[in-house]
């Protein structure tokens, strides 16, 4: 094989495409699904039989091996692979793929694998147009998506497929891929050298994306070739890629995952972790008003009466961020994030209203006692005791109908300002019992 030129395999094909694994032995990462006896090896066994394997949804971020796994699965079972991209395909293209698979079946062959990349971009009608063919065994569907299938795909499609989640590759996995690319004849064919530190830095910059890591390697290899150098250095890398390639999709799955990590870090009283996730969202272009709204919700749900000022601060931050925008808005967002992370926590108000709502939904809707009604009929006011006329200011009258079970929805925690509230509540309960 002639590999004199850097791009001779074949001419013009990017390094990431040339280095795409052809077998599972070449595949790096995803050890939770790629192992002997695991789901993928079981599917490959079924692929080799005449019985069609179940449809599969591969869910994970870019560059983690979704397309590669689909091709390996098809190759291992000797089935034809028909690739469809949801970005530029229609129902007509799907029908053509099904018809092509049917022709193979009529000729005594196996059902084809129809691989739909970016399947979440299809409409509901397009997604469900393949359901009958899947159920009848006319095709084996493998869908790839970067979005959470439970949100992005129809329930009918999800229920008919096995969901396999792919994770971002570790730096170790990426280094293995880079080392192979340095020496493989499909890659750089040992034409360059690079220290372990250079490869580790490429992996760090790639954010778990194999395609990105190979693209970075190719970029500095081209730079080295143009300068007649055989060594790939950290200097060349930093000149080409001065900042890490942050992964954040403000409209996709990362949007939900990172805001979840942000909220949970604040709830867990870890300001440094919370600031990391905040920085990820800011750098990724997340709407700062969305972040501020979530801080308001958190102040109510997770801090509540343990620090009543937290809600006011969060609400003020939401107003300020909307008024001044970014980049200045990052400062009040950071201040409020730190304050809320360090504030005492209590979800007692959240639990209390949810418990009360559950009772109402379950049918606990007694009539309003006559002495509590807003009525102009004088008799209806008989028995009402005006608390301000009492020395203690606390009445022992019933505020729920007589004979109904006692309810205690609000149970304060011994935390922050709720310690004071707990003392007040106990004092009031004591006064009501004595009176």
LOTI-705643 format. One line per 8 residues: number of its first residue (from 1); for each residue x, y, z of N, C-alpha, C. Coordinates in steps of 0.02 Angstrom, whole numbers. Atoms other than C-alpha are relative to their C-alpha. Last residue first. Layout:
// LOTI-705643
NUM) X:Y:Z:X:Y:Z:X:Y:Z ~ ...
END
This chain:
// LOTI-705643
435) 61:-40:5:-2825:1372:3782:-60:-43:-19 ~ 19:-27:-66:-2689:1256:3845:-65:38:-2 ~ 22:55:-43:-2683:1155:3683:-24:26:68 ~ 64:24:25:-2679:1310:3574:-27:-57:44 ~ 51:-49:-18:-2541:1389:3680:-70:-25:-22 ~ 10:3:-72:-2433:1232:3667:-55:47:23 ~ 36:62:-13:-2456:1222:3479:-15:-7:75 ~ 70:-9:22:-2407:1405:3466:-41:-62:15
427) 32:-46:-48:-2249:1378:3570:-73:10:-17 ~ 11:37:-62:-2201:1225:3467:-34:43:53 ~ 53:48:12:-2226:1323:3306:-15:-39:64 ~ 64:-36:4:-2123:1470:3368:-58:-49:-6 ~ 15:-23:-68:-1978:1356:3421:-68:36:1 ~ 18:59:-39:-1983:1268:3253:-19:19:72 ~ 69:17:18:-1983:1436:3164:-25:-60:40 ~ 43:-50:-31:-1827:1488:3258:-73:-15:-14
419) -6:13:-72:-1738:1326:3211:-46:48:38 ~ 54:45:-19:-1808:1354:3037:6:-22:73 ~ 55:-39:-30:-1692:1504:3025:-58:-45:20 ~ 4:-71:17:-1546:1387:2997:-57:35:35 ~ -54:-26:42:-1584:1202:3020:-11:73:-15 ~ -41:-36:-49:-1687:1103:3145:61:27:-35 ~ -63:33:-16:-1811:1055:3010:39:43:50 ~ -62:-37:8:-1990:1113:3005:61:-41:20
411) -42:25:-54:-2133:989:2984:69:33:-8 ~ -64:-35:-8:-2270:1070:2881:37:-26:61 ~ -37:1:63:-2406:951:2826:70:30:10 ~ -59:-40:-10:-2478:909:2996:43:-7:-63 ~ -50:-1:53:-2656:851:2976:59:42:22 ~ -48:-55:-5:-2778:801:3111:53:-8:-54 ~ -64:18:-29:-2913:682:3052:47:60:1 ~ -49:19:51:-3082:761:3018:66:-17:34
403) 5:71:17:-3212:755:3156:49:-23:-53 ~ -3:43:-58:-3235:942:3164:-9:-73:-22 ~ 63:24:-28:-3204:1030:2999:10:-49:57 ~ 25:52:45:-3032:1112:2980:-64:-27:31 ~ -4:-31:67:-2982:1276:3061:-11:-51:-55 ~ -17:44:56:-3036:1220:3234:0:39:-65 ~ 55:22:43:-3033:1346:3375:25:-43:-58 ~ 0:73:5:-2887:1346:3498:-56:-25:-45
395) 64:31:-17:-2852:1530:3472:5:-75:-9 ~ 6:67:28:-2682:1616:3479:-65:-31:23 ~ 3:-7:72:-2656:1803:3506:-8:-67:-36 ~ -55:38:30:-2601:1763:3684:4:10:-76 ~ -63:-24:-28:-2709:1899:3761:60:-34:-33 ~ -28:44:-52:-2854:1859:3647:68:26:23 ~ 34:-16:-63:-2952:1991:3551:28:-41:58 ~ -26:-63:-26:-2825:1982:3409:-34:22:65
387) -62:8:-38:-2866:1798:3385:27:64:31 ~ -47:-47:32:-3047:1833:3336:65:-1:40 ~ -38:-35:-52:-3147:1679:3389:54:41:-33 ~ -67:-21:23:-3280:1621:3267:33:41:55 ~ -52:47:-18:-3420:1528:3357:69:20:-24 ~ 2:22:-70:-3565:1613:3273:55:-50:12 ~ -59:-25:-35:-3512:1688:3107:1:-20:74 ~ -60:35:22:-3629:1582:3004:62:22:36
379) -7:63:-36:-3776:1642:3107:64:-37:-19 ~ -28:-10:-66:-3749:1818:3042:12:-65:37 ~ 51:28:-45:-3774:1774:2861:29:-2:70 ~ 37:-54:-32:-3660:1894:2769:-56:-26:44 ~ 72:-1:12:-3537:1756:2728:-31:58:36 ~ 9:-71:16:-3350:1726:2712:-72:8:-21 ~ 24:-21:66:-3347:1558:2798:-1:75:-7 ~ -55:-24:41:-3237:1515:2946:-22:27:-67
371) -30:-59:-32:-3372:1497:3078:60:28:-38 ~ 42:-60:4:-3474:1386:2962:34:61:30 ~ 41:-7:-60:-3335:1258:2938:-37:67:0 ~ -28:-51:-45:-3278:1250:2755:-44:5:62 ~ 28:-67:5:-3336:1087:2676:33:48:50 ~ 58:-12:-44:-3217:939:2670:-27:70:-9 ~ 27:-67:15:-3106:911:2516:-61:14:44 ~ 9:-33:-65:-2994:760:2552:-20:73:-13
363) 70:-9:-19:-3024:671:2386:-12:33:67 ~ 27:64:-22:-2855:595:2342:-72:6:26 ~ 9:42:59:-2809:749:2241:-31:-67:18 ~ 56:-29:39:-2839:855:2397:-14:-43:-61 ~ 62:13:-36:-2729:740:2502:-60:26:-39 ~ 14:72:7:-2589:741:2372:-66:-18:35 ~ 28:11:66:-2597:930:2364:-19:-73:-11 ~ 68:-28:0:-2572:943:2551:-34:-11:-67
355) 42:44:-40:-2424:825:2543:-72:24:1 ~ 12:61:39:-2346:922:2399:-44:-49:38 ~ 51:-15:51:-2371:1085:2493:-14:-61:-43 ~ 64:-16:-30:-2281:1017:2647:-54:12:-53 ~ 32:62:-20:-2138:932:2555:-71:14:25 ~ 12:40:61:-2091:1092:2466:-37:-64:16 ~ 57:-33:32:-2109:1193:2627:-20:-38:-64 ~ 61:12:-38:-1998:1067:2718:-61:32:-32
347) 52:8:50:-1862:1066:2585:-68:-10:33 ~ 61:31:-25:-1730:1135:2702:-51:-3:-58 ~ 47:29:46:-1550:1185:2671:-61:-29:36 ~ 30:60:-29:-1435:1304:2762:-56:-25:-45 ~ 57:-13:-44:-1350:1425:2641:-24:-65:32 ~ -21:-1:-70:-1176:1386:2574:-57:11:49 ~ -36:62:-15:-1231:1331:2400:17:-4:75 ~ 49:54:-6:-1360:1471:2394:33:-66:18
339) 42:-11:-59:-1230:1604:2431:-48:-58:11 ~ -40:12:-61:-1104:1534:2307:-43:6:62 ~ -16:71:-2:-1232:1524:2166:38:-17:64 ~ 60:34:-26:-1296:1698:2209:12:-75:4 ~ 10:-19:-70:-1122:1773:2190:-59:-39:30 ~ -50:34:-41:-1087:1676:2030:-11:15:74 ~ 14:72:2:-1249:1730:1948:48:-38:44 ~ 54:15:-48:-1220:1908:2008:-20:-73:-1
331) -22:-17:-68:-1049:1905:1920:-57:-10:50 ~ -33:58:-31:-1098:1809:1761:17:15:74 ~ 47:40:-39:-1222:1946:1719:32:-59:34 ~ 2:-23:-70:-1078:2059:1667:-45:-42:44 ~ -33:46:-47:-1047:1953:1511:-5:20:74 ~ -67:29:-7:-1194:1954:1483:50:45:-38 ~ -23:48:49:-1362:2037:1512:70:-26:15 ~ -67:-17:22:-1385:2195:1617:28:-49:-52
323) -11:-70:16:-1573:2196:1640:69:14:-29 ~ 42:-18:58:-1616:2011:1631:13:72:-22 ~ -27:33:58:-1469:1972:1745:-39:17:-63 ~ -62:-34:19:-1527:2102:1871:29:-30:-64 ~ 16:-66:28:-1705:2036:1877:62:35:-26 ~ 36:11:63:-1652:1854:1900:-16:67:-34 ~ -50:20:50:-1524:1908:2030:-33:-11:-68 ~ -35:-61:20:-1659:2000:2127:51:-15:-54
315) 47:-38:41:-1765:1841:2128:32:65:-25 ~ 5:34:65:-1617:1739:2190:-46:39:-47 ~ -63:-10:36:-1583:1864:2329:-3:-30:-69 ~ -5:-70:21:-1765:1869:2382:63:14:-39 ~ 47:-9:55:-1775:1680:2382:2:72:-25 ~ -28:31:60:-1618:1665:2488:-45:12:-60 ~ -29:-51:44:-1682:1790:2617:26:-28:-65 ~ 51:-34:41:-1799:1658:2691:29:53:-46
307) -28:-67:11:-1649:1553:2749:-48:38:-46 ~ -63:3:-36:-1703:1386:2824:38:65:-8 ~ 3:-38:-63:-1876:1438:2766:62:-7:42 ~ 64:-17:-31:-1847:1382:2587:7:41:63 ~ -22:-42:-56:-1674:1315:2551:-59:23:41 ~ -53:33:-37:-1706:1169:2433:25:40:60 ~ 9:71:-12:-1873:1211:2351:50:-29:50 ~ 65:17:-30:-1886:1399:2360:-2:-72:22
299) 5:-37:-64:-1703:1443:2333:-65:-16:35 ~ -40:34:-51:-1693:1305:2202:-6:35:68 ~ 35:62:-18:-1837:1379:2102:38:-36:56 ~ 59:-20:-38:-1756:1552:2105:-38:-63:24 ~ -23:-20:-66:-1589:1477:2053:-59:21:44 ~ -12:62:-37:-1675:1389:1908:25:15:71 ~ 65:28:-19:-1743:1555:1849:8:-64:41 ~ 26:-39:-56:-1568:1630:1854:-68:-26:23
291) -39:18:-60:-1497:1490:1745:-29:36:61 ~ 19:68:-19:-1636:1514:1618:35:-21:64 ~ 64:-7:-34:-1606:1702:1618:-27:-69:21 ~ -9:-14:-72:-1423:1669:1582:-65:7:38 ~ 38:-61:-16:-1470:1583:1417:7:15:74 ~ 66:9:-29:-1334:1452:1392:-33:67:15 ~ 50:-44:29:-1192:1503:1277:-70:-11:26 ~ 36:34:53:-1073:1358:1309:-56:42:-30
283) -45:8:57:-952:1467:1407:-36:-32:-59 ~ -15:-67:25:-1092:1519:1525:42:-5:-63 ~ 60:-26:33:-1156:1340:1544:13:69:-30 ~ 14:40:60:-984:1268:1578:-60:28:-38 ~ -47:-22:52:-945:1411:1698:-11:-38:-65 ~ 22:-66:22:-1103:1372:1797:45:26:-56 ~ 56:12:46:-1053:1188:1802:-28:67:-25 ~ -24:34:60:-884:1236:1875:-56:-9:-51
275) -31:-50:43:-962:1362:1994:29:-30:-64 ~ 54:-40:30:-1076:1227:2064:29:53:-47 ~ 30:41:54:-927:1111:2091:-54:40:-36 ~ -50:6:53:-839:1250:2188:-26:-42:-59 ~ -2:-59:43:-994:1297:2289:49:-6:-58 ~ -68:-1:28:-1024:1121:2356:6:59:-48 ~ -43:-48:-35:-1175:1130:2473:73:-1:-23 ~ -48:37:-39:-1259:971:2406:51:44:35
267) 38:36:-52:-1410:1071:2348:47:-38:46 ~ 22:-51:-48:-1289:1185:2256:-38:-33:57 ~ -60:-22:-35:-1205:1035:2174:-17:54:52 ~ -16:50:-50:-1374:959:2132:63:18:39 ~ 49:-4:-54:-1429:1118:2044:19:-49:56 ~ -5:-66:-33:-1272:1128:1938:-45:4:61 ~ -60:4:-41:-1271:941:1897:10:65:39 ~ 14:47:-54:-1451:956:1837:60:-5:47
259) 40:-38:-48:-1409:1113:1736:-19:-45:59 ~ -43:-47:-36:-1268:1011:1659:-41:43:48 ~ -48:34:-44:-1374:860:1612:39:50:42 ~ 34:30:-58:-1523:957:1544:50:-30:50 ~ 40:-53:-33:-1429:1073:1426:-31:-27:64 ~ -46:-32:-46:-1308:932:1386:-34:56:39 ~ -4:39:-62:-1455:838:1312:46:31:51 ~ 1:73:1:-1491:969:1182:7:-31:68
251) 67:22:15:-1536:1152:1160:-7:-76:4 ~ 49:-36:-40:-1387:1235:1244:-72:-21:-15 ~ 53:-13:48:-1270:1102:1174:-58:31:39 ~ 62:-22:-31:-1110:1102:1274:-49:17:-55 ~ 60:30:29:-945:1020:1237:-60:24:39 ~ 55:13:-48:-795:1131:1270:-60:-30:-35 ~ 60:1:41:-652:1113:1148:-59:-19:44 ~ 35:65:4:-512:1161:1264:-63:6:-41
243) 48:12:-54:-422:1321:1222:-32:-68:-10 ~ -17:-35:-62:-266:1367:1123:-47:-14:58 ~ 59:9:-43:-288:1232:989:12:33:68 ~ 58:20:40:-170:1264:844:-64:-1:40 ~ 10:-50:52:-35:1363:935:-63:-15:-42 ~ 28:-60:-31:-56:1254:1088:-12:55:-51 ~ 68:14:-21:-30:1097:983:-33:62:29 ~ 42:1:60:122:1166:893:-73:-12:18
235) 3:-68:27:200:1212:1060:-44:4:-61 ~ 51:-37:-38:155:1044:1135:-7:71:-26 ~ -19:-29:-64:255:961:996:-58:34:35 ~ 60:-37:-19:224:842:852:10:25:71 ~ 22:5:-70:395:790:789:-62:44:11 ~ 25:68:-12:442:751:609:-27:-9:71 ~ -16:27:-66:462:931:553:-30:-70:6 ~ -51:53:6:470:989:373:23:-26:67
227) -62:-30:-25:371:1148:415:58:-51:-1 ~ -13:-62:37:223:1098:307:64:33:21 ~ -22:18:68:232:921:375:17:63:-40 ~ -68:25:-3:226:986:554:27:-17:-69 ~ -45:-56:-16:73:1093:520:72:-23:1 ~ -5:-41:61:-13:947:433:48:58:12 ~ -41:39:47:27:837:583:9:38:-65 ~ -70:-14:-17:-38:974:700:48:-41:-44
219) -17:-70:9:-206:972:612:73:14:15 ~ -11:-12:71:-214:782:597:21:72:-13 ~ -63:33:19:-190:760:784:16:14:-74 ~ -55:-41:-28:-326:889:817:67:-29:-20 ~ -3:-62:39:-444:798:698:55:46:25 ~ -35:16:63:-402:633:780:5:61:-45 ~ -70:14:-16:-447:702:952:40:-15:-64 ~ -36:-63:-13:-605:782:885:74:-14:13
211) -6:-35:64:-667:619:809:40:65:8 ~ -53:30:39:-630:526:970:11:36:-66 ~ 22:9:70:-737:645:1073:58:-27:-41 ~ 31:66:7:-714:632:1263:-21:-18:-70 ~ 65:6:-35:-685:820:1285:-35:-66:-11 ~ 51:29:43:-551:833:1151:-67:-11:33 ~ 34:-52:40:-433:954:1238:-61:-26:-37 ~ 33:-47:-46:-387:826:1370:-40:52:-38
203) 58:34:-30:-352:694:1238:-38:47:46 ~ 50:5:52:-240:813:1142:-63:-32:27 ~ 29:-67:7:-149:853:1304:-53:1:-55 ~ 45:-12:-57:-123:669:1340:-34:68:-5 ~ 61:39:12:-54:643:1164:-50:9:57 ~ 37:-30:56:69:785:1187:-65:-37:-12 ~ 31:-62:-24:121:724:1359:-41:34:-55 ~ 62:16:-35:151:547:1290:-36:63:25
195) -10:23:-68:280:623:1170:-67:-18:32 ~ 33:-44:-48:244:632:985:9:-29:70 ~ -6:21:-70:336:561:836:-36:50:44 ~ -12:-52:-50:291:575:653:9:-32:68 ~ -39:-54:32:296:467:497:16:56:48 ~ -64:-10:-34:245:313:594:43:54:-32 ~ -48:50:25:104:272:469:71:12:27 ~ -60:-38:16:6:432:504:59:-45:-17
187) -7:-64:-33:-159:339:494:62:37:-23 ~ 58:-40:19:-214:197:382:4:70:30 ~ -9:-22:69:-38:129:395:-60:38:-26 ~ 39:39:48:-61:126:584:10:27:-71 ~ -41:53:31:81:203:686:-37:-38:-55 ~ -68:-21:14:17:374:746:38:-53:-41 ~ 1:-43:59:-167:325:730:71:22:-19 ~ 12:43:58:-141:180:851:2:42:-64
179) -61:41:9:-62:297:979:-8:-44:-62 ~ -52:-43:30:-205:421:955:63:-39:-13 ~ 19:-14:69:-340:289:985:55:40:-35 ~ -8:63:37:-251:227:1141:-17:10:-73 ~ -72:8:12:-235:408:1201:14:-65:-38 ~ -20:-45:54:-422:431:1176:74:-7:-15 ~ 25:28:63:-461:278:1281:22:42:-59 ~ -39:60:15:-348:342:1420:-22:-32:-65
171) -63:-22:29:-427:515:1412:44:-60:-17 ~ -49:-23:-49:-594:432:1441:63:23:-35 ~ -59:43:-9:-722:422:1302:47:30:53 ~ -61:-32:26:-887:511:1325:60:-43:14 ~ -27:-53:-42:-1022:381:1368:58:35:-36 ~ -72:-6:8:-1129:275:1252:24:61:39 ~ -28:-67:-10:-1305:228:1307:76:-2:-5 ~ -68:6:-23:-1384:72:1232:30:70:5
163) -36:-63:-7:-1573:70:1215:69:-13:30 ~ -45:6:-57:-1651:-90:1148:43:63:3 ~ -72:3:10:-1793:-47:1031:37:-10:66 ~ -16:55:45:-1980:-70:1013:74:-10:-10 ~ 24:63:-30:-2031:35:1164:19:-61:-43 ~ -43:19:-56:-1922:179:1104:-20:-68:28 ~ -65:21:26:-2012:187:937:45:-25:55 ~ 10:62:39:-2186:189:1013:66:-26:-28
155) 2:57:-46:-2131:315:1145:-9:-66:-37 ~ 68:20:-20:-2083:437:1009:2:-61:45 ~ 30:49:45:-1906:502:1010:-69:-19:25 ~ -6:-20:70:-1826:661:1082:-35:-48:-49 ~ 29:-65:14:-1878:652:1265:-4:13:-76 ~ 63:-5:-37:-1853:470:1311:-34:66:-11 ~ 56:29:37:-1724:458:1172:-67:6:35 ~ 30:51:-42:-1607:580:1262:-61:-29:-36
147) 51:-24:-46:-1523:674:1121:-28:-58:41 ~ -36:-34:-53:-1359:630:1034:-48:27:53 ~ 23:-66:-21:-1448:503:928:44:27:54 ~ -51:-34:-39:-1408:347:827:-25:70:17 ~ 3:-73:0:-1541:227:766:54:29:43 ~ -48:-26:-48:-1515:46:719:-2:76:-6 ~ -12:-72:-8:-1666:-33:637:54:12:52 ~ -26:-6:-68:-1664:-213:576:19:74:8
139) -63:-34:-10:-1777:-219:424:23:-10:72 ~ -23:-20:66:-1921:-322:355:67:36:3 ~ -66:28:14:-1942:-410:521:26:17:-68 ~ 6:55:48:-2129:-377:524:67:-32:-17 ~ 39:54:-30:-2115:-273:683:-6:-60:-46 ~ -38:29:-56:-1973:-168:612:-37:-60:29 ~ -55:39:31:-2063:-140:446:42:-34:54 ~ 29:61:27:-2219:-88:542:53:-45:-31
131) 21:47:-53:-2123:36:648:-25:-66:-28 ~ -39:62:5:-2029:120:505:-25:-54:48 ~ 12:30:66:-2156:261:474:39:-66:-8 ~ 47:56:-4:-2157:295:661:-14:-33:-67 ~ -25:51:-46:-2000:402:656:-46:-62:-1 ~ -57:33:32:-2057:497:501:27:-56:44 ~ 25:41:55:-2227:536:576:56:-39:-33 ~ 35:58:-29:-2149:595:740:-25:-46:-55
123) 64:-16:-32:-2031:707:643:-31:-63:29 ~ 60:18:36:-1852:653:610:-62:23:38 ~ 19:-55:44:-1713:752:692:-60:-17:-43 ~ 43:-47:-36:-1705:627:835:-22:59:-42 ~ 70:20:7:-1639:497:713:-48:48:36 ~ 37:-59:-24:-1472:588:701:-76:-12:-3 ~ -41:-46:-40:-1406:440:600:-41:62:17 ~ 24:-69:6:-1530:310:541:40:43:48
115) -31:-42:-52:-1449:141:510:-22:72:-12 ~ 11:-70:20:-1560:22:413:25:43:57 ~ -1:-47:-56:-1489:-152:438:-10:70:-28 ~ -54:-49:-4:-1542:-264:296:-5:39:65 ~ 25:-69:-3:-1651:-417:316:58:48:10 ~ 20:-24:-66:-1559:-575:270:-26:71:-5 ~ -52:-29:-43:-1551:-658:99:-28:21:67 ~ -26:50:-47:-1667:-778:10:54:26:46
107) -52:39:34:-1696:-669:-144:31:-52:46 ~ 32:39:53:-1862:-609:-72:51:-44:-37 ~ 37:54:-32:-1770:-555:86:-32:-46:-53 ~ -49:48:-25:-1645:-453:-14:-34:-60:32 ~ -26:34:59:-1787:-371:-111:53:-52:21 ~ 48:51:20:-1870:-332:55:24:-39:-61 ~ -7:56:-46:-1714:-241:115:-47:-57:-19 ~ -64:31:16:-1716:-131:-40:12:-60:45
99) 9:38:62:-1901:-96:-14:64:-37:-20 ~ 41:59:-17:-1869:-43:166:-9:-45:-61 ~ -43:45:-39:-1728:73:111:-37:-64:18 ~ -47:30:47:-1838:150:-24:46:-49:35 ~ 36:52:37:-1976:176:104:46:-35:-50 ~ 11:57:-46:-1854:267:217:-36:-57:-36 ~ -64:34:-7:-1797:378:73:-6:-61:46 ~ -13:34:64:-1978:422:31:66:-39:4
91) 35:65:-3:-2009:460:215:12:-39:-65 ~ 73:-6:-7:-1878:597:198:-30:-70:7 ~ 40:55:28:-1690:618:213:-74:10:14 ~ 19:-16:69:-1575:770:234:-41:-56:-33 ~ -8:-71:15:-1540:782:421:-27:17:-70 ~ 64:-34:-11:-1612:611:462:4:74:-17 ~ -11:-57:-45:-1460:531:382:-66:38:7 ~ 46:-56:13:-1493:359:310:15:54:51
83) -7:-58:-44:-1366:217:298:-44:58:-23 ~ 27:-57:37:-1416:51:223:1:60:47 ~ 11:-61:-40:-1306:-88:291:-24:55:-46 ~ -10:-62:36:-1320:-259:209:-16:59:45 ~ 60:-33:24:-1305:-403:329:17:64:-37 ~ 7:9:72:-1155:-516:346:-63:31:-28 ~ 55:45:15:-1179:-527:534:-11:-11:-75 ~ -7:64:-35:-1011:-458:585:-54:-49:-17
75) -54:39:30:-1015:-323:450:6:-69:33 ~ 22:23:66:-1184:-256:505:52:-46:-31 ~ 55:48:-9:-1133:-249:688:-22:-28:-68 ~ -30:63:-24:-966:-167:645:-54:-53:8 ~ -35:31:57:-1056:-35:540:32:-66:20 ~ 50:23:48:-1179:6:679:33:-36:-58 ~ 31:61:-27:-1038:11:806:-53:-27:-48 ~ -48:55:4:-942:137:700:-30:-66:23
67) -1:22:70:-1094:249:679:47:-60:-9 ~ 67:25:19:-1118:259:868:-1:-27:-72 ~ -1:65:34:-934:267:916:-67:-26:-24 ~ -6:54:-49:-912:404:1047:-8:-69:-32 ~ -67:28:-4:-874:549:931:10:-56:49 ~ -37:11:62:-1032:647:963:68:-32:13 ~ -27:-61:31:-1125:622:1128:39:-16:-64 ~ -61:-26:-30:-1226:465:1166:26:61:-36
59) 9:-68:-25:-1378:360:1124:64:23:34 ~ -65:-18:-29:-1372:205:1015:-3:74:19 ~ -10:-72:-1:-1550:143:986:65:14:36 ~ -45:-29:-50:-1558:-41:937:-1:77:-8 ~ -24:-65:21:-1685:-148:846:37:33:58 ~ 43:-57:-16:-1694:-327:903:29:65:-28 ~ -10:-23:-68:-1600:-463:809:-46:59:15 ~ -20:-70:-6:-1674:-542:652:10:20:73
51) 48:-36:-41:-1677:-731:651:25:71:11 ~ 54:-23:44:-1576:-798:504:-53:39:39 ~ 53:49:11:-1423:-806:614:-52:28:-47 ~ -25:52:45:-1263:-706:604:-52:-53:-16 ~ -9:-28:67:-1345:-551:674:20:-54:-49 ~ 65:2:33:-1405:-654:822:4:27:-71 ~ 17:71:9:-1226:-687:873:-66:-6:-37 ~ -39:23:57:-1186:-504:842:-13:-74:-14
43) 33:-21:62:-1330:-453:955:38:-26:-61 ~ 60:42:8:-1257:-557:1096:-37:18:-64 ~ -23:66:25:-1088:-475:1068:-59:-47:-7 ~ -20:-4:70:-1173:-306:1080:25:-67:-27 ~ 55:-8:48:-1271:-343:1238:21:1:-73 ~ 39:-61:-8:-1123:-411:1337:-53:6:-54 ~ 63:16:-33:-1062:-591:1336:-45:59:12 ~ 21:68:17:-885:-538:1297:-62:-18:41
35) -38:50:-36:-873:-350:1320:-30:-69:-17 ~ -42:38:45:-928:-195:1225:43:-47:41 ~ 42:36:48:-1077:-129:1325:42:-43:-48 ~ 62:23:-32:-999:-66:1487:-47:-36:-48 ~ -10:67:-29:-827:-59:1405:-63:-28:31 ~ 67:31:-8:-886:88:1300:5:-71:27 ~ 51:-30:-42:-706:133:1253:-64:-40:3 ~ -23:-22:-66:-594:87:1108:-58:31:38
27) 43:-50:-30:-644:-17:955:24:17:71 ~ -30:-66:11:-503:-107:866:-38:55:37 ~ -67:2:-31:-551:-276:939:35:67:-9 ~ 5:-18:-71:-733:-235:900:68:0:34 ~ 22:56:-42:-693:-236:715:-4:24:72 ~ 35:47:44:-672:-109:574:-27:-59:39 ~ -11:72:-13:-623:38:683:-43:-44:-45 ~ 61:29:-28:-631:211:600:10:-75:10
19) -15:40:-60:-451:265:573:-63:-29:32 ~ -46:54:17:-473:325:394:10:-47:59 ~ 35:49:42:-628:425:440:45:-60:-17 ~ 52:32:-42:-542:514:585:-38:-53:-39 ~ -31:50:-42:-389:547:475:-52:-37:42 ~ -26:-23:-64:-493:638:346:27:-58:42 ~ 41:26:-55:-509:561:172:30:23:66 ~ 51:-46:-25:-432:676:40:-41:-25:58
11) -13:-71:6:-336:544:-58:-59:40:27 ~ -16:-21:69:-370:371:7:10:75:-1 ~ 39:60:-16:-270:325:108:-72:18:16 ~ 4:48:55:-148:444:23:-47:-58:13 ~ 71:13:13:-180:591:140:-11:-52:-55 ~ 37:5:-63:-9:605:221:-72:-20:-12 ~ 30:-63:-21:78:566:57:-42:-9:63 ~ -50:-53:3:196:419:34:-28:67:24
3) 20:-50:-50:68:292:95:51:57:1 ~ -39:-61:6:69:169:-50:-24:52:50 ~ 42:-60:0:0:0:0:44:62:0
END
